[in-house]
Amino acid sequence: MPPSERDDVDRMVRTGTDLPFASDLSRMYSLMSAKEIVAGLLERLPEDVSLHEVAREIEFIAAVSEGFESYEREGGTSIEEARESVSSWVKTATR
């Protein structure tokens, strides 16, 4: 990813403003290497962050990235399917 685009992504994520749609974010992150993504993360974290917090952030980014990849490969779930799934989970959890 060119430095100017990387700077734009870092700015959007850091400030939380002008965040793109998920598909745009997926495309931007797919253009970045894992090393670039982690380097951007480390730039945004406070100096006193623990290694456990860094690991949690990386795990979160990896899970989101995996979700984007899965969506690109297999497509998404309709709102109705999601409602049915959540309803089923709630019923199971409250038994």
N, C-alpha and C positions, 0 to 999 in steps of 0.2 A: 504494500500500500504506500503510495507517495506520502512524504512527510506532511504536506498540507492537509490531506484527507485524514491522516492519523491525528494531527492536531485538532481537527474539527471533531472527530469522534471523542478524543480525550476531553475536550472542552464540554461537549454535550453531556457526557457521563459525569464529569466532575461537578458541573453546575446544576445538572438536573433540568436544564432548560432546553427548549427546542429539540426534545428527544424525538427521534423519528419513529415511524411505525415499526412494529416488531420485524416485519419482513425487510425493511431497510436496515435495521440494526443487524439482523442476521447476515445480510449481504456484506455490510461493512466488516463485521467480525470475521466472516469467511475469507476476506481479503487480507486479514492480518495473520501473522504467524502466532503460534502460542507464546513465543518469547516476547513478541511485541505486546500482546494482550497483558501478560504478566508484568512487563516493564511499565505499562501504563497504569496498571493497578498499584504497583509499588510507588509510583509517583504521587498517586492520590491519597495513599494511606498516611496517617500521622507517624511521626518519627518514633513514638513510643509503642507502636503496635507490637503485639506478641506474635510469635511464630504460629501459635494456634489460630489466632485471628487471620493471619495471612493464609494459612492452609484452608480455613473455612471459606474465605473469599474466593480462593482458587477453585475449591470444590463447587461453590455456587456458580461461578462462571462456566465451569466445565459442564455442569448439569444443564444450564440454560443453553449452552452451545449444542449439547447433545439433543435437547428438545427441538432446537431449530433444525438440526440435521434430520431428525426423525420426521419432522413436519414436511421438510422438503422432499424426503424419500416417499413417505407414506400418506401425506395429506393430513388434514386435521380432523377434529371431531365437531359435529354439528352442536349447536346450542342445546337442542333437544336431547341428544345423546349424553352430553355433559350433565344436564339436569337429572337424567335418569341415573347416571353413575353416582352423582353426589347423593341423590335420594337413597339409593341402595346402600351407600357407605354409612349414611346417617342412621338408617334402620339397623344395620349390622352393629354399629358402635353403641347404640342405645339399648341393645338387648341385654 
